[in-house]
Amino acid sequence: MVTAAIFRAAATVMLLVLSFSACQAQLSSTFYGDTCPNALGTIRTSIRSAITRERRMAASLIRLHFHDCFVQGCDASILLDNSPSITSEKFVTQNNNSVRGFEVIDEAKSAVENVCPGVVSCADILAVAARDASEYVGGPSWTVKLGRKDSTTASASLASRDLPRFADGLQRLIDLFESKGLSERDMVALSGSHTIGQAQCVTFRDRIYSNGSDIDAGFASTRRRNCPATFPNGNGNLAPLDLVTPNSFDNNYFRNLLQKKGLLQSDQVLFSGGSTDSIVNDYSRNPSTFRSDFASAMIKMGDIEPLTGSAGIIRRICSRVN
């Protein structure tokens, strides 16, 4: 009886492993080589045009891909609007009036549809857009695996549960990333995308008025100038996540953490006497290591639970199911 039970358990594990491997094997960098050979070039042109208009969009597109993959996998569920059958993920606390770039993805999708109707998924466009955004602002590039399908559902409840919050502590962040198959090193590398982009006053007000020992007093004073203490005054006022080089993809984000100049609480906890301090130290000294690890972590994140093969659909318009 015991032997049979062990055999059944082993068989179940092997089935799960094979299923996972088969799913990953269907993603390929040449997926559209025959069906839409100009897809990547078309997406790149569209993304570069958007970032030329607004430099901040690079950070927004990287974040959009991240917020997609962390909720039921990289399936473009974050792009779906409310409908009678769908409760959109766009309005949960971590996304509402914060996640942006939807219109840029729509523009890229429209451009690709003009070239190859009904072939390229919105989920793949999100993944490619994040890579192109990084590269265009001086960040690393990487080979994007393709072949994801789009979901027919969204989950506001999973988005609320699985997306990080700006006041999360270190262990909470580690647990969230671990639940998606990402290591502490992956987490710190991906957090380095905060080397570009901006945050709203409402997300860092408590930190800059805390008079805490984990924030540089001069840095807090500077940030207070455009972030009033009284809620909700100035809630939407923006500040760069990296005060030193806000428009360049570099490793200054990590140097800032060493000086207690992380803008968000969830940034500074990465260097606060915990298990990730050594990684922050490493990246602050070795920009090439950070770049390499960031690219690897983005590839790994793009592999989170994709819909492939007969699962999912190719949406004609990214914000709604066909």
Disulfide bonds with the S-S distance in Angstrom:
Cys36-Cys116 2.05
Cys69-Cys74 2.04
Cys122-Cys318 2.11
Cys201-Cys227 1.94
